[in-house]
Amino acid sequence: MSDWAPMMKYAIVIPDGCADEPQDALGGKTPLEAARVPAMDAVAAQGQVGRAVNVPAHLPAGSDVATMSLLGYDPAANFTGRAPLEAAAQGLALGADDWAIRCNLVTVIDQQMRDFTAGHISTAEGTELLQDAQRACGAGPWEFHPGVSYRNLLLYRAHGGPAPFSADTRTTPPHDLTDKSVMDDYPRGPGSDLLNDVMNRTVELFADHPVNAARQQQGQLPATNVWLWGIGRKPSLPPFEQLYGKRGSMITAVDLLRGLAVLIGWPRIEVPGATGYTDTDYAAKGAHAVAALAETDLVCVHVEATDEASHEGDAAGKVRALEQIDRHIVEPLHAALRQYGDYRLLVSPDHPTPLRTKTHSHGPVPFAMCGTGIQPDRAATYDEPSAAASTLVFDPGWQLMACFLDAFLGA
C-alpha cells in the first residue's frame, strides 16, 4: 500500500442500470452517449475507462448480485438471494432456517404482467393490503412486512423446524415479465406450492378490496396480487473495513442497497426527498455525499432513477436522469474530493438495463475512474463505445474494487 493511501478520500457513484444499447429514438446513440454529462466525461478524460462484468452467467442479472460485485464481494461465494438483503435493511433478523422473500404488489390481468409496481401504489395503500393478507394467512410461518410502495417482504419463520425451500427453489422477478405472460413463471421447485398458495390467496383477497376499488374509481391500476421472488437465507459477509481497510457509507433510497450496507458494516445516510424513482432529489443526494466525505473514507451514492426509466422503456427519461446525476452528484462530489488532496472517484452502473427489453441483463458495464495515481488513458468520454475500446477489463467484476482502492494503474 502506498504512503498516501491512509489519507485518501474515495467516492463511488452508481447510476443503476444506465448501461444500454443504441436507441433509434436517440439517433442511434446510447443514453450515455446522448446525455449531456460533462462531469462524467471529465472523470473519463482525467482517468481511465474500462468494462466490468458484475454478474456471473449462472446468477440472476439483478442489482443484488451486481451491486455485491461492484462493492468488491464475490457473488459466486456470497450471494444467497435478494430478499435477505432487504430484510437486513428493515432490521429484520433471520434465524438459521428462516427465509426471506421479496413480495411485490403487482397488476396481472389475463395472466399478463401489466405492471410490476401496481401503478406505483402508495405505501399507505400497500400497507393496508398486506395487513389484510397477514390476517388471511393467520399466525403460521408467514410474516408480511410492508416496505415502500410496491416493494415489500414476506418472511418464512421455520420455528425450529426444517424449511421447505432450498437453492433449487426458483422464482422470477416481476420486472422481467413486463407486458409478458406469467403462465410459465410462477414459483417452482422445493416449497413452491406454499409460495403459489400465498399468491393465489391474495388474488381472491384483493379482488374486491376497498383499496383497489378506490384506485380503479380514480383510473389507477389495482394491485391484483402479491408476486413472490428473490427468496433466500441470510448471507454472511465480512465487514468492508476488514477486507479493504476503508470505512464506507451508503446513500440510497432502495432497501436492497441499504441492506447490503448493513451487512458490510456501512452506515446509511438517509436523504430527504430520495425516492428511488425518477423524481428523486438529485441535488440533496449530492449535498449529503459531499458532507459525508468529512466523516468517512469512502462514500457511495446509488441512484435508481436510470434503472426505473429503463423498466418503463423511457429513453428520454433515462437521458434526463443521467444529466441530473451528472450535474447534481458527480460534479459537486468531484469538486469536493479535490479539496481533500488525494482522492479517487469511480462512476459505474451495476448491470445493463436495456430499454428494448425493459429488464436487467448480463454483460459488461462501462466504468470510469480518476484521481491520485490513476494515469489517464486515451478516453475522452464516458460511454459504452469508449469502454468497448478499452483494454481495461475486470471479469469477474468484483476485482475492480481492490484496484480502485489500492492499485496503481499504468497508462
LOPA-421400 format. One record per residue (C-alpha): residue number from 1; x, y, z. Coordinates in steps of 0.001 Angstrom, whole numbers. Layout:
<recs>
NUM_X_Y_Z
...
</recs>
This chain:
<recs>
1_0_0_0
2_1333_3431_-921
3_2218_6240_1502
4_-783_8375_571
5_-3438_5663_929
6_-4410_6341_4593
7_-5319_9960_3741
8_-7157_9133_539
9_-10817_10024_54
10_-12929_7846_-2221
11_-16361_8171_-3828
12_-18452_5810_-5934
13_-21475_6914_-7966
14_-23793_4144_-9193
15_-26288_5203_-11900
16_-28226_1953_-11646
17_-28784_115_-14929
18_-27572_3010_-17076
19_-25604_760_-19474
20_-27648_275_-22631
21_-27791_-235_-26394
22_-28009_2312_-29239
23_-31532_3701_-29496
24_-33375_4760_-32640
25_-35183_7331_-30512
26_-31793_8832_-29612
27_-30390_8967_-33142
28_-28575_5666_-32830
29_-26830_6641_-29596
30_-26977_5003_-26203
31_-28463_7086_-23373
32_-24944_7731_-22043
33_-23843_8981_-25469
34_-26961_11110_-25922
35_-26917_12678_-22465
36_-25000_15868_-21704
37_-22716_14584_-18952
38_-19648_16841_-18832
39_-18754_15814_-15270
40_-18726_12107_-16119
41_-16802_12838_-19295
42_-14253_14724_-17192
43_-13782_11648_-14994
44_-13112_9643_-18158
45_-10762_12230_-19688
46_-8786_12690_-16478
47_-8608_8992_-15683
48_-9412_5652_-17220
49_-12410_3943_-18784
50_-12991_211_-18812
51_-15510_-2598_-18521
52_-16584_-4824_-15643
53_-18684_-7976_-15680
54_-20503_-7829_-12371
55_-22952_-10698_-12847
56_-21657_-14244_-13385
57_-23547_-16111_-16095
58_-25012_-18617_-13624
59_-26551_-15970_-11342
60_-29594_-13730_-11942
61_-28871_-10368_-13575
62_-30164_-8198_-10755
63_-28913_-5357_-8609
64_-28476_-7769_-5710
65_-25747_-9773_-7452
66_-24354_-6857_-9458
67_-24025_-4391_-6586
68_-22472_-7002_-4332
69_-19879_-7474_-7052
70_-19395_-3751_-7620
71_-18717_-3268_-3912
72_-15971_-5873_-4023
73_-17648_-9096_-2880
74_-17563_-12241_-4991
75_-21254_-13035_-5595
76_-20432_-16619_-6556
77_-19261_-17141_-2979
78_-21546_-14750_-1074
79_-24916_-14368_-2814
80_-27839_-16160_-1154
81_-30798_-14222_-2561
82_-32152_-10695_-2859
83_-34778_-10643_-140
84_-32363_-11321_2767
85_-30522_-8107_1856
86_-33764_-6160_2052
87_-34637_-7836_5349
88_-31361_-6517_6753
89_-32352_-3020_5604
90_-35548_-3240_7622
91_-33739_-4573_10681
92_-35446_-7945_10384
93_-33320_-10677_11950
94_-33314_-14060_10217
95_-32728_-17327_12031
96_-30587_-20076_10559
97_-33582_-21784_8929
98_-35670_-18677_8181
99_-36157_-17475_4615
100_-36915_-14019_3246
101_-38944_-13494_84
102_-39480_-10319_-1912
103_-43194_-9554_-2040
104_-44170_-7172_-4846
105_-47639_-5774_-5269
106_-48330_-6229_-8968
107_-51043_-5931_-11614
108_-51627_-9184_-13505
109_-54543_-9157_-15957
110_-55419_-12174_-18119
111_-52193_-13831_-16969
112_-50101_-10923_-18278
113_-47823_-8768_-16117
114_-49367_-5393_-16791
115_-47371_-3535_-14134
116_-44794_-4865_-11675
117_-45414_-1843_-9395
118_-49234_-1959_-9330
119_-49223_1557_-10747
120_-46621_2697_-8182
121_-49104_2034_-5435
122_-48684_4238_-2385
123_-47064_2951_778
124_-50248_3521_2755
125_-52329_1514_267
126_-49778_-1274_119
127_-49578_-1468_3892
128_-53345_-1845_4185
129_-53380_-4661_1618
130_-50560_-6542_3323
131_-52082_-6158_6767
132_-55194_-7877_5450
133_-53039_-10531_3770
134_-51417_-11210_7142
135_-54801_-11679_8775
136_-55882_-14020_5964
137_-52745_-16157_6314
138_-53060_-16409_10083
139_-50280_-16834_12613
140_-48398_-19663_10878
141_-44908_-19353_9403
142_-45680_-16255_7322
143_-44863_-12666_8272
144_-45740_-9843_5873
145_-43583_-6747_6293
146_-44702_-3639_4380
147_-41941_-1599_2806
148_-42146_1343_428
149_-44763_1450_-2327
150_-44885_-1898_-4135
151_-41647_-3186_-2540
152_-42397_-5415_443
153_-41169_-8544_2188
154_-42562_-11883_3275
155_-40662_-13937_5871
156_-40956_-17673_6418
157_-40232_-18428_10067
158_-39131_-22044_10478
159_-39767_-22038_14268
160_-37083_-24650_14809
161_-38219_-26999_12074
162_-36753_-27626_8623
163_-37605_-25093_5913
164_-39264_-26427_2748
165_-37118_-24305_430
166_-33652_-24854_-997
167_-31223_-23384_-3510
168_-33309_-25155_-6150
169_-36431_-23095_-5374
170_-36866_-20892_-8432
171_-38693_-17586_-8673
172_-38882_-14918_-11379
173_-38532_-11157_-10806
174_-41753_-9468_-11916
175_-39860_-6690_-13699
176_-38526_-9390_-16028
177_-42098_-10127_-17091
178_-43334_-6654_-18020
179_-46002_-6969_-20759
180_-45393_-10724_-20918
181_-47370_-13816_-19953
182_-46704_-15072_-16429
183_-48057_-18566_-17061
184_-44649_-20257_-17062
185_-43037_-18117_-14385
186_-44775_-18914_-11129
187_-42520_-20232_-8335
188_-41267_-23753_-8885
189_-39088_-26288_-7098
190_-38944_-27145_-3372
191_-41572_-25294_-1367
192_-43070_-23599_-4419
193_-46524_-24972_-3585
194_-46529_-22837_-432
195_-45461_-19719_-2340
196_-48085_-20236_-5037
197_-50742_-20770_-2380
198_-49965_-17391_-806
199_-50071_-15703_-4210
200_-53404_-17335_-5079
201_-54929_-16378_-1749
202_-54088_-12720_-2328
203_-55767_-12839_-5752
204_-59034_-13683_-4003
205_-58432_-11256_-1130
206_-57529_-8255_-3295
207_-60233_-8741_-5944
208_-62884_-6711_-4117
209_-60645_-4940_-1638
210_-61608_-1316_-811
211_-58087_-121_-1704
212_-58427_-1471_-5227
213_-61989_-250_-5585
214_-60855_3279_-4741
215_-57875_3060_-7093
216_-59998_1902_-10001
217_-62526_4662_-9387
218_-59629_7097_-9787
219_-58468_5444_-13006
220_-55485_3746_-11360
221_-54324_173_-11735
222_-55337_-2264_-8995
223_-52915_-4442_-7049
224_-54267_-7795_-8172
225_-51980_-9933_-6003
226_-48548_-10304_-4461
227_-45712_-11702_-6571
228_-43119_-13675_-4617
229_-39491_-13803_-5726
230_-35874_-13227_-4635
231_-36049_-15954_-1997
232_-33021_-16646_166
233_-31395_-17051_3562
234_-29183_-14600_5424
235_-25703_-14265_3895
236_-22524_-13914_5919
237_-20405_-11065_4544
238_-17119_-9947_6116
239_-17043_-6243_7001
240_-15783_-3970_4221
241_-13247_-2350_6526
242_-11844_-5777_7404
243_-11452_-6649_3714
244_-10258_-3328_2318
245_-9133_-1237_5262
246_-11563_1614_4474
247_-14623_2964_6259
248_-17570_3419_3922
249_-21065_4901_3953
250_-24076_4447_1687
251_-26587_6891_194
252_-29535_5165_-1464
253_-33331_5098_-1460
254_-33519_1365_-2193
255_-33772_-1253_557
256_-31577_-3691_-1348
257_-28617_-1292_-1115
258_-29495_-284_2429
259_-29421_-3926_3468
260_-26139_-4610_1733
261_-24682_-1608_3558
262_-25855_-3014_6898
263_-24313_-6402_6176
264_-20883_-4974_5233
265_-20792_-2522_8132
266_-21532_768_6349
267_-23760_3374_7983
268_-26660_4515_5834
269_-27203_8205_5187
270_-30907_8902_4748
271_-31595_11777_2372
272_-34922_13643_2498
273_-36525_13615_-949
274_-34721_10468_-2120
275_-37482_8347_-3651
276_-35842_5523_-5591
277_-37605_6833_-8695
278_-37016_9400_-11430
279_-38420_12181_-9231
280_-35706_11714_-6592
281_-33946_14778_-5185
282_-30614_14521_-7007
283_-29250_17728_-5505
284_-29971_16560_-1962
285_-28143_13315_-2640
286_-25152_15229_-3954
287_-25095_17594_-998
288_-25278_14765_1537
289_-22490_12915_-274
290_-20238_15974_-123
291_-20941_16383_3592
292_-20267_12699_4260
293_-16702_12938_2973
294_-15672_14653_6186
295_-16723_11647_8262
296_-15667_8616_6216
297_-13026_7255_3856
298_-15490_6334_1115
299_-18988_7475_228
300_-21163_5536_-2204
301_-24116_7235_-3917
302_-26626_4911_-5576
303_-29321_6338_-7872
304_-32172_4104_-9016
305_-33726_6570_-11467
306_-31886_5367_-14586
307_-32966_1786_-13930
308_-36585_2814_-13379
309_-36614_4707_-16679
310_-35376_1589_-18463
311_-38068_-548_-16863
312_-40601_1894_-18283
313_-38952_1971_-21726
314_-38489_5736_-21343
315_-35378_6714_-23338
316_-35840_10449_-22812
317_-36383_9904_-19090
318_-33192_7870_-18857
319_-31229_10662_-20540
320_-32736_13246_-18171
321_-31851_11123_-15151
322_-28245_10775_-16333
323_-27972_14527_-16794
324_-29333_15148_-13295
325_-26877_12652_-11785
326_-24044_14330_-13664
327_-24953_17882_-12662
328_-26076_17387_-9079
329_-23996_14427_-7877
330_-20868_13744_-9942
331_-19885_17396_-10492
332_-20136_18631_-6869
333_-18708_15397_-5495
334_-15669_15593_-7774
335_-15119_19218_-6813
336_-15317_18367_-3113
337_-12920_15435_-3475
338_-10273_17705_-4993
339_-10347_19842_-1859
340_-9096_16881_169
341_-5974_16497_-1963
342_-5521_12786_-2669
343_-8732_11183_-3878
344_-10295_8700_-6270
345_-13708_8765_-7936
346_-15454_5840_-9635
347_-18604_6052_-11777
348_-20189_2737_-12723
349_-23602_1126_-13108
350_-24159_-2268_-11576
351_-25644_-4051_-14616
352_-27114_-3137_-18018
353_-30857_-2497_-18217
354_-31696_-2172_-21917
355_-34659_-11_-22831
356_-35502_-2564_-25508
357_-36182_-5364_-23026
358_-37144_-3212_-20012
359_-35254_-5577_-17727
360_-31805_-6299_-16320
361_-29296_-8222_-18382
362_-25927_-9903_-18107
363_-22888_-8424_-19809
364_-20210_-5817_-19203
365_-20863_-2305_-17919
366_-18711_765_-18586
367_-16879_2375_-15700
368_-14728_5485_-15407
369_-12369_6335_-12579
370_-9911_9107_-11930
371_-7800_10569_-9167
372_-4467_10169_-7454
373_-2231_7527_-9007
374_-4541_6806_-11952
375_-2776_7695_-15187
376_-5116_8977_-17952
377_-5723_6769_-20943
378_-6976_7919_-24343
379_-10688_8006_-23481
380_-12372_11410_-23747
381_-15963_10454_-22924
382_-17788_8125_-20549
383_-19976_5814_-22603
384_-20245_2292_-23958
385_-18133_2820_-27121
386_-15259_4305_-25094
387_-15406_1372_-22704
388_-15553_-1136_-25565
389_-12355_341_-26999
390_-10508_-64_-23696
391_-8271_-2991_-22821
392_-9029_-2480_-19109
393_-11482_-5274_-18275
394_-12468_-6796_-14941
395_-14081_-10197_-15341
396_-15067_-11037_-12655
397_-16123_-7510_-11826
398_-15742_-7822_-8060
399_-11982_-7471_-8530
400_-12395_-3841_-9631
401_-12814_-2649_-6038
402_-9342_-3686_-4879
403_-7857_-1995_-7947
404_-9858_1180_-7390
405_-8788_1421_-3764
406_-5167_396_-3939
407_-3627_-342_-7316
408_-1547_1945_-9452
409_-2931_1867_-12976
410_-423_2422_-15746
411_-1303_4334_-18867
</recs>
